[in-house]
Amino acid sequence: MPTLELLHWNDVHGRYDSLARLSAYAKTLRSRADHATLLLDCGDIEEATVRVSALSYGVSGWRVLRACGVDVAVTGNGGLLRYGPMLLPRYAESLGSPLLLANVTMHGDVPQGAARSRMLQAGELKVGVIGVTGWLPAYGDFGLERHATEGVVREEAEGLRSRGADVVVLLSHCGVEKDREAASRLTGVVDVIVGGRTHLVLPEGDRDHGVPVAQAGQYAEHLGRIRLDVDDAGRVSVPSIAVERVSEEAPQDPEVLAVVQECERDLEAWLAEPVATLPRAFGHSETGHSEVAQLVAHALLEYIPGDLSMVLAARCTAGLPSGRVTRGDVWAATSSPANPTTATMLGSHLRSVLLKGRSQEYAMTRSDVFRGRPYGQLHLASAEVAGETVMVRDEPLDDQRIYRVVSTDVELGRWGRLVGQIPDDLVIHTPTIVPEFLEAYLRATYP
């Protein structure tokens, strides 16, 4: 009776030190096992608050997963939401294999760098693995399309079985509730669901809804272990599901640590590249006037034409120095993954937005979207607010006129608490993000 053990983790979120311990333990188990093993990542290796992850657009994490010996991984929302599907080919190249993504397409096909499923050889067993991820409305801004998970999983599973798969695994970053729903509908279609996204530890899995469901917590603190047996008739059973916490004193994988250091060196070289020569320094204030936020507003209006642009100070975290400016200086000033956004607005509505955005009360309001930092003052290009007087392109704002406003997704969306009802014609211009268009503006304006 062949046995297969699935080792898995999920939602690592850039905790590379912990992952090095998990990887060392997984490699030890695999080297000592007398049965076939596979190592699975269930999504969200990326993390915006971890410098090397954020500034490499999440690529560093996929290089680290390759060093861990991960056999197959599913696309999470960490990179896809922030940077879009255009990064998937780089992720796949770093991992050494395509990421799994069966239920989201682009122009009717699987995005480049992804695959709906893969067939893996594990000892004498052929193992088909299907990957699905949870849908977020913002994916539509990248041109992505949603497909019913159950339908695509059934189709892929049928294809894998017809090609000789002895075991079919569903690798999911949909969250445990969606996994439980799938479990009740996919009995006999897949043999086990290995999940992520909800950061849950399921110590012995969840067998109450049909197909067994597993999940192993978060931040590389636990290693999941699933044993599957295949009898002579081809029937698959799951005799054990376990989650083991790995001690902070456990040894670390030197291969992982070496790759992390390599990622850091590559990042430093990239950040050291000169961008511009500024005639003066541009300062930053969280709640007062931020010269660098003002600069971002001008860069935004240069990137996408409009009547005016508006940018919150919270988009920035530091000023820019006088003289030689490197890419590192730009990303220190703003590493925001926000995309340029446009909408039209009636003058009377725009007036209320600008007056609110320039108020001290609003500037001091703290926001979850900026991780507890205040929104800061709303900075404008081609517009001015002086008391109750609002000027746009050197003319008094006309309450009856329609204005084209250029901003980012927060200022014009619900998270910014400025516009009230979101404009019907709001467009998010993916995939460019704030430091990218700021760098382009600085290169052109201050060579």
N, C-alpha and C positions, 0 to 999 in steps of 0.2 A: 504493500500500500504506500504509494508515494506521499510524502509530506512536503508542504510548502509553508515557510514562515515569512510573513510580511512584517517588516520593521517600518515604522512610520512616525512622522512628526508633522506638526502644522503650526502656522502662525508664529514663525520664528521672529519676525519683525526686527531683523538686523542684530540680534543678540549673538554675535559671532563667537564670543568667548564661551558662552554656554553651549553653542552648537559644536564647538571643538570638543567638548567633553562628551556630548551625545554621539558625535561621530566616532570618537575613539572607542566608546562602548559598543556601538553598532558594528564596527570593524572587528572587534574582539569576538562578539557573538557569531558573526558570519564566518570568521576563520576557524572557529571551534565546532560549528554546526555539522551534524552528520546528515543534514537534509538541505534541500534547496532554499535559498533566501532571496528576497528582493527588498530594496530600500526605497520607500516612497515619501515624497514631499507633497503635502496637501494644501499648499498655497500660502501666499503672503510672507515670502522671505524678505521683501522690501520694507524699508522704514524711513519715513521722511525726517525723523528726528535724529537719525544716526548719520553723521556727516558723510562718511564714505559711501553709504547707500544713497542718500539724497543727491549728492553731487555727481554720482556716477549713473544717475537715472535708474537706480536699482540694479544695474548690471553686476556690481560687486557680489551681491548675494547669490547670483546664479553661478558665478565663478566658484564661490565657496561650496555650493551644493555639489558641483562636479568633483571638487576635492574630497567631499564626504563619500563619494561613490554612489550618489543617488541614481537609481535606475530609471525612474520616471517621475514627473511632477505635473501638477495641474496648475493652470493659471488662476491666481487669486485676484483680489481687487487692488492690492497695494500698488502695483506698477501700472496695471491696465487703467485704473481710474485717474491716476496722476499724469501719466505720460502717453496713454493711448496705445493702440495696437501696433503703431510704427516701431515700438521698442521690442516687440516679440521676436523678430529675427536676431537681434543682438542677444536677447536672453537665451534663445535656442543655441546660438553659436557658443555662448559661454557655458551652457550646461552640457553641450555635446549631443543634444537630441531635441526634437521638437517638444514644445509644451503641449499638454493635452487641453483641448477646448472643443467640445462637441456641440454645445447648445448656443453658441454665439458665432455669427458669421459676419462677413464684410462683403458687400456686393454679391451676396448669395453664396459665398464660398468661405472655407476656413481661412482665417487671416494667415498671412505669411509668417512662418516661424512656429506655427501651431499644427496640430493634427487632432482628429476626432478621437483616435484610439491608437494603441500600439500593441503589437504582439511580441512578447518577450519569452525567451527560452530560459527556464529555471530548472536545472537538472534535466530530468526526463519529461517535465511538464511544459506544455505551452500555455502561457498565461496572457490573456487579453485584458488590457487595462483601458477603460474609457474615462475621460475627464470632463467634468461639468463645473461651471462656476455660477455664482449668484448674479442675477441681473440687477444693475443699477441704472436709473433713468439717464444719468449723465453719459453712459456709454453711447447713447444715440447721437450725442454731439460729435462723436468720432466716426459716425457712419456705420456703427455696429448694429446688428439686428438680432433680435431675441427669438429663440425657438423653444418649443415645449420640451422640457427635459425628458419626460417619460418616453415620448416618441423617438427622439434621437438615440436614447440609450437602448431602446428595444431594437432599433435598426442596426446600431453598431454591434450589439451583442449577437444578433442573428448572424451578421457577417463574420464576426470572430469565431463563433461556433462552427460555421460552415468551413472555415479555414483550419479547423482542428484544435481550437482552444479547449484545454481541459478545465481551466478555471477562468472565470470572468470577474474582474474587480471593477467596481465603480469608485473612482477617485473624485471626491466632491469638495468644492469650496462654496457650498450653498448654505451651510448652517444646519444645525442638528434638527430643527423642526422640518425643514425641507427634506432632509435625509430620512427622517422618520416617515414622512408622507411617501417618499419614493420607495422605502422599504416595504410598505404595505401593498404597493402596486407591482413590484418587480421581482416577486418570489418566482424562482425558476428562470429568471432572465439573467440576473447577476448573482454571484455567490456571497459577496460581502460588500459593504459600503464603508469606505475609509474617508473620514470627513475632516473638515476644518471650518474656519471662519468664526465660530461662536466661542472659541477658546475654552471649551469644556474638557474636563477630564472625565471619561467614562471608564471607571476602573475595570469593569468586566464587560464593557460594551453594552449595547442596548439590543435585546432580543425580543422585545415586546411588540414589535410592529411588522414582523415578517423577516426580511433579510437582516442579518446581524449588522449593526452599525457600530463603528469604532471612531473615537476621537481622543487625541492625546494632549489636551491642554494648550499651552502657549509658551512662547519665549524660550524654546529648547530646554524646558525644565524636565520633560518626561519623554520617554521612548515608548511608543506603542508596539505591542507584539501580538500578532494574530497567527494562530496555527490552523492550517487547512489540510485535511486528508482527502485523498481521492482513492476510492476503492476500485476493485477490479471491474466493476460495472460502469465506472465513470462517474459515480455519485460523489458529490463534494459535501463534506461536513466541516463544521467549524468548531472543533472541540474546545478551543480556549481563546479568549481575548484578555489581554492584560495590559496594564500601563505601569511602567516602572519609573520612579523618580531617580534622577542621576544626581549624585552628591556634588556639591560645589568643590569638594576636595578631590574629585575624580580626575585622572590624568586627561590631558588635552591632546587632540590629534595634531601632530606636528605639521602634517600636510595642510590642514585647514589654516593653522596659524601662519604658515609660510605664504599661502595664497592671500590671506588678509593683508599681510605686510606688502605683498606685491601690488595689491589693489591700492593701498595707501600711497605707494611710491608712484604708481601710474597717475593717480589723482593729483598729487603734488606737482608733477611735471606738467599736467594739463592746466592746472590753476596758475602756474607761474608764467604762462604766456602773456605778453603785454597786449593791452587792448587799446589804450588811448593815453594822451598826455593832457591833463586838465590844467587850466590856467589858475584854478583856485580850488580849495577844498569845498565839498558840499556836505554840510552837517545834517544830523538827524535828531529829531525829538519825537518821543512816543506820543505826546499829547499836545505839543505845540507845533510851530511851523517846522516842517522837515524839508530841507533843501533837496535831499536826495529823492524824496517822494515826489516833489515838484518836478524833478528831472525825469522820473519815471512817467509822470503824466505827459510831459513833452515827447518823450520817446514813444509812448503809446499813440499819441495823435499823429506822429510821423509814420508809425507802422500801419495804422488804419485811419484814413481820413474821416473827419466828422466835423461837427460844429464846435464841439468841445470835448475834453476828456476829464475824467475824475478818478483819483486814486487815493485810497486810504493810507495813512501813515503806517498802519500795521503791516502793510505789504513789505515794509523795509525794517531792517534790524540794526543797521549801522550806516555811517556816512561814507563818503569817498574822499581819499586824500588828494592833496594838490600834487601835480607832477605826474610821474609815471603810474599808471593804473593797470593792474593785472586782472586776469579773469578771476583770480581768487578774491580780489578786492570787490569785484562786481557781485560775486556770489555771497560774500560776507555782508554786502549791503542789502541784497535781496536774493533769497533762494526760493522764492515763492513759486509753486507749481501752477499758479493761476493762469488761465488763458485769456487773451483779449476777448472782449465781449461788446457787442453793439446792440442798440435798440433806439427806437424813436420815442419821443416823449413830448406831450403837449407842454407849452411854456409854463402854464400855471402849475402843472405837476412838477416840472423841472425846478421851478422856483422853490417849492416846498422841500424838495430833496436837497438842494444846495444849502438852503438856510439851516436845515436840520444837520446836515453834514458838517457845517462850519460852527455849530454850537459847541460850547465847552462841555455841556452835559453829555452830548453824544460822544465827543472825543474821549471822555473818561470812562465810557461804558465798556466793560470787559466782555469778551466774546469767546465762546467755546471754539469757534472755527479758527481763532488765532491762539488757541491753547491758553486761554486766560488772560492774554494781553489785551489792552484797550484798543478800540478801533482807531483811535487817534483822529486827527483832523483830516477832513476831506480836502485833497489838494487838486487844483484845477489847472488846465492849460486852455488858453483862448477864452477864459471866463474869469470874472472877478466878483467877489462879494464884499461889499462895504456896508455894514449895518444891514438895512433892509433893501439896499440897492444891489441889483444883480445886473452885470454887464456880460454880454456874450459877443466876442469879436468886436469889441469897442462900441457896441450898441446896446441900449437898454433891452433887457429881456422882454419879449413880446408874449404875453400870456396866451394869445390865440395861435401862435405859430408852432409848427412841429419842428423839433430839433433832433438831429442825429447825435446821440451820445456814445462816446467810446469809453469803455471802462474795463473792469474784469468781472468774473462771474459772481464774486461776492457783492460788490457794490450794486450791481443791477439785479441781484437775486434775493431770495428770501433771507439768506444768512446775514446780509448787510443791514437789515432793518431800516432801510432808507426809502425804498420805492413803494412799499405797500404791496399792491398787486403787481405781479411780474409782467412786464410788457409782452404783448402777444407776439411781437416780431423780434424778440430777443434771439440773438445768434451768438454762440460761443465759437470762437475761431481757433480750433485745435489744429495742430498740436503745440504751437509755439507757447512758451511760458515766459514769465516776466524777465528773468535774467538774460534770456536769449535776445528779446527785442531791445532791452536796455544796452546790451553789449553792441548790437548792430548800430544803435543810435550813437553811442560813444565813439565807435570806430569812424563813423561818417562825419560826426560833428567836431571831434577833437583828435584828429589823426596824429 
